[in-house]
Amino acid sequence: MVGYNPLKVAKSVESRVYLESGGVSRRKYFRFRIDRWYGGIVTGDVVGCNMRCKFCWAWYFTWGDTGKGRFYTADEVVGILGNLSERSGYRRARLSGGEPTIGFKHMLEVLSLTVSRGLHFVLETNGILIGHNKDMAEELGEFSGRGIEVRVSVKGTSPEEFHELTGADPRFWFVQLDSLRNLVEAGLEPAREVYPAVMLSLSGEEGLRRFSSIVRGIHRELSELIDEEYIILYRHVKELMKRTGLRPRYVILPDKIPDELI
């Protein structure tokens, strides 16, 4: 079973979506928004990802066309998120869409400025870069107790599912698990400051039980909060799955999203 290397993809993508000049970092974003997830949150959606998930809702910007969007400094990003927070009353902010750990210096700057404003910061990540590089986890661990939450989105409940969902080398499924281990060892509190999400559209409840046992082996409390993910059949997601040949067993229709997922 052969697939691409997400670390090599990250290096290639970073050259197109991240700039640093005169000590100032800039990252490419395709939009900013107010959204209902997490009970209400303001979001910056980044361009570019190191994964090529066959079900990605943001695939056009994450692995379709990294030429879209524009570059922002961390100050600009946090200024926009702060304004959206004031408009909405929501006190949570996140980076989502693509992979925020690409251009890690920029992400850390956004994180630092966000929590300094008194907002709770949610980092949505596939964990590949954090699992590969313990230094990243340690830098994130320095924000423990200051309003950080790291949601590691694991693609499937086994290496085989990982490959089917992403097309990547199945060995990198274990690197996603390493990110959870690294973050816990760096001092983030399991289930409160770091927790796994897992895509279950290929395996459902059976896969969840298997995955729960696996993450319990990393740290008991990680199994106490697992964010269950299922493919949401947006029209553009159906288009992508038709192109990639992905055939999930379990999906959610956009107008049937359960409240507990939001």
Secondary structure, DSSP 8 states (H G I E B T S, - for coil): ---B-HHHHHHHHHHHHEEEETTEEEEEEEEEEEE-GGGSEEEEEES--S---TT-TTHIIIII-TTSSEEEEHHHHHHHHHHHHHHH---EEEEESS-TTTTHHHHHHHHHHHHHTT-EEEEEE--HHHHH-HHHHHHHHTTTTSSEEEEEEE-SSSHHHHHHHH-B-TTHHHHHHHHHHHHHHTT--BTTTEEEEEE-TTTHHHHHHHHHHHHHHH-GGGGG--EEE-EE--HHHHHHHHHHT---S-EE-GGG--GGG-
